[in-house]
């Protein structure tokens, strides 16, 4: 059963719920047995697999490019998000995602227009290289940890535990697909073809007989909320039996995973430890209420995790 892989999880109801679920679906003669091919698990990334505060990691990557644009063109400094970045208005920037999860997308639309233009015209290999370099060289400004060291150790162990029990793990995130892909295999053991996320439209171009794929400034899909379920079906073609998230944007994914005919489990990570992590509840109130109503285990960073971050 490989329970020893969950070494950063404290003994308790949450850890036991995970172990009991896996035992049920892997017992070949049991009533809840699920064949390995149907053992599909989906995980959100921001706030679930790695820290998303004080703002999502990708936002820092994109905003650095926005800052370069504002520095080069003063006319941009009167428009959001260039204005907030140039003036270092952390309040405006930090509220964008929080307001989105509370149903207000006013600032998100302004932010998106700028962010979508940030790496337009970059080919996919160049973008992947820049994302990889950023993740390996920059750090979380509050935790003072390299970004790749802000991955949550217990969640990485959970990925390993499920894989050891013949689950196939996918990342289904509101974060950028092409931003995550360069490091997911190394960081989580999830190959790039199993990363589902937000994406910009790509365009194939050919110059002097050489073809390349480039990023455009048009949004292809924002992989959040109901879109997560649509993308799960379009990319995976099956209903997961396990899902983990941490915010209101994960509700539909958690519902979809737990509304099938057989055994299933949904987990919701709650950030309640302000000593080892960054504590917050904004953007998760609805999902927490639903988890309590439906009996989904709430993962408490403070109570359930003996260790928070990867080494």
N, C-alpha and C positions, 0 to 999 in steps of 0.2 A: 504493500500500500504506500510505502515511501513517506510516511508521516514525518520522518526525520528531516526531510527537506524544509519543513516549516519551522525551522529553528528560531526565527525571530518573532514568532507568534507566541504570546503568553497562553498558557493553558486556560481554557474558559469556554463559554458557550459558543462564541464565534468560530474559534478554531475547531471545536467539536462538530459544529454544523457543517463545516467544509469537509471534514474527514468522513462524517456519516453520509453525506450526499455522495461523495466519490465511492464509498463502499457500496452503496445501494446500486449505483449505475454500472459498477464493474463486476458485480457478483453474477456469474454466468447463469446460475440456476435460479436467481432471484426474480421476483415479479417486476422489479424496476430496471432490469438489465438493459443497457443501451450498447449496441455494437460500436466498436471503436470509430468507425467511419462517421457515426452520427454524434460523437462526443465533441461538440463544437462549443468553444468558449470565446466570448467577446469581452474586450476590456476598453474602457475609455483610457485616454492617456493623461491629459492635463488634470492634475488634482487627484488622479487615481493611481497612475504608475509613476509619475514624477510631480514635483512641487510646481504649482501654478501661481504662486504668490511671490512678490507683490503684483506681478502680472505674468501672463503666460510667457514661457521662454521664447516662443516664436515672435511674440510681439516685440521683444527686445531686439531680435534679429532684424525685423522689418523696420522698426523705428530708428535703428542706427542708420539705415539707408535713407529714411525720411529726413533725418538730421543733416545728412550730406547734401540732400537736394535743397533743403532750406538754406544751408550755408552758401550754396552755389547760386541760388536764385532768391533774392530778398523779397520778390513779389509774392512768393509762396507763404511768407511768414504771417500773412493776414488771414490765412485759410487753415481750417482744421483738416488733418491732424498736424500739419507742419507748424502751426502756431504753438500748439501745446508742447511739441517736441522742442522747438527752438527756445521756448520760455521755460522749459523743464517743469511744466504743469502736471505733476504726478497725480493730482486729484482728478483732473479730467481724464487722463489716460487710464487710471485705475478703475474709474467708474464705468468704463465702456462695457466690459464683460458683465459686471455686476448688474447694470441696468438691463442688459439683454436678458439675463436669466430672470429678471423681475418683470419682463414684458415690455420694456421700453427700448426700442432700437434706434432712437433718434441719433445718438452719438455713434452707434455702431455703423450706421450708413455713412456718416462722415469719415469715420476711421477707415472703413472698407475701401472707399473711393481712393484714398491715399495709399493704403497698403497694397492694393491691387496693381498700382502703377510702379511700386518700388522696384520690382525685378522684371518688369516687362522687357521683352527682347532678349533676356538671358536664355541661352540654350539649357536643356535639362541637366546636362553634365556639369556645366559651369555653376548652376544654382545649387546642385547637390554638393559640389566641392566647397562652396561658400558656406552652406549650412553646416557641413561637417566641421569646417575650420572654426566657425563661431562656437559650436557646441563644445569643442575641445579646448578653446582658449579663453572663454568668458566665464564669469561666475555670477551666482545669485547675489544681488546687492544687499540683501538683508541677512541671509544665512552665511554669506562669505564662503560659500562652497562652490567649486566648479560645477557647472550645470550638469555634467554627466554624473556627478556625485550627489545630485538631488533626486535621483531615482529612489523609490521606496523599497528598501530591502525586503520587507515581508511580501510585497506584491510581486517582486521578482521571484521570490521563493514559491509563491502560489502558482505563477506561470510554470515554473520548473516542476512543481508537484503535479499539476494537471497533465503536463506533457509526459511525465513518467508513468501516468495512468492512461496513456493513449488518447488524450484529448488533443485536438488541434486548436491552437490559440490564434486569435485575430485581434488586432488593434482597430477599434472603430472610434475615431476621435474627431472632434470639431477642429483640431489642429490640422495644419497643412500636411497632406500626404507626402509631398516631396521634401518637406522639411524633416519629417521623422524618419523616412526610409533609410538615409545613410547610416543611422546608428542603431536601428531597432534589433538587428540580428546580434550585434555585439552586446547591447545593453540588456535586452530582454530574451534573446533567443528566438525572436519572431522575424522571419525573413521578410524582405520588402514586398513580396507579392501578397503577403497577408496583412498589409497595412491599408486600411480604408480611412480616408480623411477628406477634409476640405481640399478642393483643387481649383486652380484656374484653368481656363481653356488653353489647350496647347495647339500649336499650328506647325504643320510640316512645311519646311522651305527647302528649296534646292538651289544651290549656287555653284556654278562651274561643275555640275555633275555630282556635287557632294550634298547629301541631304542632312538636315538637322531638325530637331524638335525644339521650338522656342516657347517660352511663356508669353501669354498675352495679358492685357489688363482687364480681361473679362472673367468674371466668376463663373465657373462651371457648376459647382455645387457647394453649398455650405452644409457640411455634414454634422448637423446638430438636430436635436429633437426628433420629430417624425422622420426627417431625412435619414437618420441613422438606420431606421428599420428598412426604409426603401433601399438604401445602399447595401445593407446586409443581404437582402434578398437578391439584388442585382449582381453583387460581387461573389457571394458565397453560395446562394441558391438553396439554403436550408435554414431552418429555425434553430438558433443556438439553444443549448440546455443549461448554459451557465453564462451569467453576465455580471460585470462589476462596473460601477460608476461612482460618481460623487456629487452630481449636481442635478438641477432641474432639467438640464439638457440631455440627461441620460434616462429620463422617466420612460419614454416610449420603448427604448431598447430593453430596459429591465422588464417592462410589461411583456414585450414580445417573447422574450426568452422564457418567461414563466407561465405563459398561457397556452403551451402546447399540451399534448395528451399525456405525456409521461412525466417522470421525475425531472425537476429543474431546481435551480438555485440562483437567486440574485443577491448581490452584496452591495451595500452603499457605504463608502468610506466617508467618515465624518472627522473633520479637522478640529479637534478639541484640545490640542496640546500646544501651548504657546511657549513652552520651554525648549522642546526639541524640534518643533515644526513651526509653522505659522498658522495660528488658529483663526478660523473664520466660519461663519454660518451663511453669509450673504450668497444668494444664488442657489441655495440648496434647501430652502425651507419647505418647498412643495414636495421635493423628493424624500426628505426625512419624514414628513407627515405620511406620505404614501407607504414608505417602508414600514412604519409602525402599524399602519392599518392592515397591510398585507402580510406582515410577518417576515419581511426580508431582514436578514441580519444586518445590524448597523455595526460597521467596523470602527471602533474608537481608537484613534491614534494613541491616545493617552493610556487606555486600559488594555488594548489588545496587542500592541506592538512593544516587544522588549527592546527592539532596536528600530530606528526609523529609516536611516539612509544607508545606501550601499557604501562600501569602503572604496 
